[in-house]
């Protein structure tokens, strides 16, 4: 019997910010993460991605997921999860894993730290009012860029900082390497597909979607030795669940994940699932964030 499932998403589990993440709002402190896991263990039945895909779920299912390729999931989160006997699903970008690229988000965060937000905007020749933060820039401008424009922007920013993308990836300690992903299965971590290089899908061609979705999955299976059944759409926005993206995804995946923090009681298709980003939410806020607000958002959007 299919049951309504609660799905949470995290990114980087760390005590302190890094210049590559400080402007992104993706860090959850380990002590907070541990409190969240203890709350889940008390109030939910924690399940795996395979459990979700099978459709046979316990009474109060909750799935823990991670996005991107931060090695803190392996170094820090996995120990906390193992103590609670909690499975998880880790959506990874193989281009970051292989060391061939970094998501534009991380480069923008570093550039804002090193150069300042105004110089970043000037360098990228952006003429749009109200861009006072990296997160606004990512939400309002980056989705419009083609792959070529994205690559050029990263090159410009790195040059202004006196470095390049490969050097940043090589010297950073934030991200997983190829050998790390092979250890996931022994830790109860399933591998999911988060696209090859973490772009917004809405601006991609059919060939680019093939690379980002289908070829990415094939590469992750080869690198991890696991069967990859699930896709997390980068940035988690329904606008990127385009007809072309869904068509490419459904050829090779059994579940597709967004964010939006809405209730899966009202999800738009059987294979699409909403997730809730908890960040550093206090434990006493979790009942509201996990049970009440998702329903309110879903009803509000339905009424609108």
N, C-alpha and C positions, 0 to 999 in steps of 0.2 A: 504494500500500500504506500502510495506517495504521501509524504507529510510535508508541511511547511518547514523549511530549513532556515536557520539563522546563519549567516556567513559574515565573518569579520575579516578585515584586511589590515596588515601591517607592512612596513617597509624596512626601516633600519632600526635595530635595537641597540641603543648606545647611551652611555652616560653623558657624553658631550657632543656638541655639534662639530662638524668638519666644514671647512669652506666650500666643499663640493655639495654639501647638503643644507647649509645653514639658512638658506633663503627659500627652502622648499616645503618645510613643515612635514617632514617624513620621519622624524626621529621619535621613538618611544623609549623612555628610560627603562632599563632592565627591572628595577624594583616595581614599576608600574605594570609592566608586562606580566611579571610574576603574579601580581595581585589579580590581574585580569584572568589569567589561566586558572587560578584558584576559584574565582567566581564561576567560571565556565564549568569547572569540575563539580561544583556544588549544585548548580542550577540547570545544567544541560547534559545531554549525552553527546560527547564529542565523537565525530565521525571523520572518515577520510574522503578524499575525492572519489575514490572507487566506490565507496558506499553511496555517495550522492548519485553517481552515474547509474548505479544498479537500480536505484529507486526504492530499495528496501532499507528503510530507515527506522531508528528507534523513536520513542514518543516525543522527545524534545531534542532533535538533532541540531548540532552546531558544528560548523566547519571553520577551521583556522587557516587563513591563507596569507601568503607574503607575495609582494610584487618586487620586481627588479632583480638585481644580482648582488645585493649587499651580503658580504661574508659574515656580518654580525648575526645573521640568521643561523649560520652554522656554528659560529664560535660562542654565541651567547644564548640565543633563543632555543636552540636544540636541547641544551642541558635542562632548561626549565620545562620544556615540553616532555622530555623523557621522564623527569621526576613525576609528572602528572599522568604519564602514559597516554599522552595526547598526540594523535596523528596530525599531520598538516600537509598543505599543498603549496608548493613554492613555484611561482611563475617566474621564469628566468628568460633573459635576453641573451641568446648565444653569441651575438657579436661582442657584447661586453665580456662575456665569459672567455672568449677566445683572445681578448685583448686588442681587438682590431678597432674598437670605437668606444666612445662614451655617449650616453644620452645627452641631448642638448640641454636638458634641465640642469645637470650637474655642471656643465661648462658655464651656463648663465649664472648659476649660484656663485661659482668661483669668481667670475668676471665682475659681478656686482660687489663682491668683497674687495677685490684687488683694484678695480678701476672706478667703482662707484656707478650707481644706477644711471646717472645722467650721461656719463661717457658711453655706457653700453648702448643706450638709446641712440646717441649720436652716431656711434660707429655703425650701427645697423640701419641707420637712415630711416628711423621709424617716426612717422608723423601722426601720432594718435594721442589724444588727450587722456589724462587720468592714469597713465602707466607709472605708478609710483612704486611698484614692487615686481620682483621676478615672477611671482605667482600670477599676477595680472598679465604680465607679458606672455607667459606660457598659455594662459587661458584665452587671451584675446587676439594675439598676433601669430604665434607659432603655428596654430592650426591652419593658417592660410598659406604657409610656405610649402613649396614643392620640395622634393628630396634634394634637388640641386641647390635651391636657396638655403635649405637647412645646412648642407655641407659647407656652403660658402660662409654662412654666419658663424659656424663653429671655427672655421679657419681664420676669419677676421678677428674673433675674440681671442683665440689662442695666440695669434701673432702679436696682438696688442699687449698681451701678458708676457711675451717673450718665450713662448713654449709652443708645443703642438699637441694634438689630441693623443697620439700614441705615447708621447712622453708623460702626459698627465695620467694616462691609464697605467703605464708601467710603474710610475713612482707612487701612485696611490695605494694605500693598504685597505681600501674600503670594499673591494669587489672580489668575488669568487674567481678561482681559476678552473681550468678544465678538470684537473684531478679532483677537485672538491666535489663536483657533482656526482661522481661515482660513489661517494660515501653516503648519499642521501637515503638510499633504500634501507641501509642498516640502522638508520636513525628514525625510521618511520615517517620520512618526508617524501611525498610523491612529487614528481616533476611535472610542472605545467608549462604551457607555451605563453610567453608574454610578448611575442613578435621578435623578429630578428634584431631590430635596432631601436625599438621604442618610438615610432612616429605616430602622428595622428593619422588614422586610416582614412579620414574623410577626403584628404587631398591626394590620395594615391591612385595610380593607374591599375588596371587589371594585372599587368605583369608585376608591378611593385607589390600588390597584395599577395600574389603567388609567392614571392620571395619572403615577405614578412610573416605570412601565416603558414603556408604549406611547407616551404623549404625549411623554415625555422623549426617546425615540429619534427621533421625528418632528422635534422641535425641534432636536436635535443635528444631524440631517441637513440641516435648513434653514440652520442657523448655519455649519456647516463646509463644506458642499458635498460631503461624503463620504457613502458608503453605510455605515451603522452596522449591523454584523452580530453584535456581541458585547455581552453584558451581564455586568458584574461586580456581584454582589449585595453591597450595602453591609454592611460588617463581615465578609463572607466566611464566615458561619456556615451550616452545612447546615440549622439550625433555621429559617432565613429562606427556604430553598428550599421553601416551602410548595406545596401542590397548586395553590392559586390563583395564586401567583407564577410557578410553572413554566408554567402554562397561558397566562398573559398573555405571558410571555417567549417561549414557543415559537411564538406567532403571528407574531412579528416579528424574532426573533433566531435565529442558527444555532449559537451557542455561549454557554454560561453558566458563569461562573467563581466558584469559592469560594476559600477559603484552606486552612486545616487542614494544610498542608505534608505531604500524603500523596502516594503515588506514583500517577501517572495510569495505571499498569498495572492498578490496582484501582478505577478510578473507577466510580461507580454507574450512569452512563448514557453513551451515545455522545456526547451534546452537553454534558456537565458535565465541568469540568476543575478540578483542584486546583492551587493555587499555593503558592510558598514565599516567605515574607517574610524577607529577609536582613539588613535594617537595617545595622548597622556591623560585620557579621561579618568577622573577619580572613581574608585570602585563604587561609591554610592550613586554615581551617575549612570551606571551600566543598565539597571532595569529600565530607566527612561530611554536611553539610547538604543537598547536592543529590542525592547518590546513595544513601547508606546509611540515614539517618534517615527519609526518606519511606517506604521499604519497611518498616522496622521499625514505624512508626506504622500503616501499612495492615494489616500482619499482626496487630498487637496488637488493633486495632479489630475485625478479622474474628474473632479468637479470642474476644473479649469478647461 
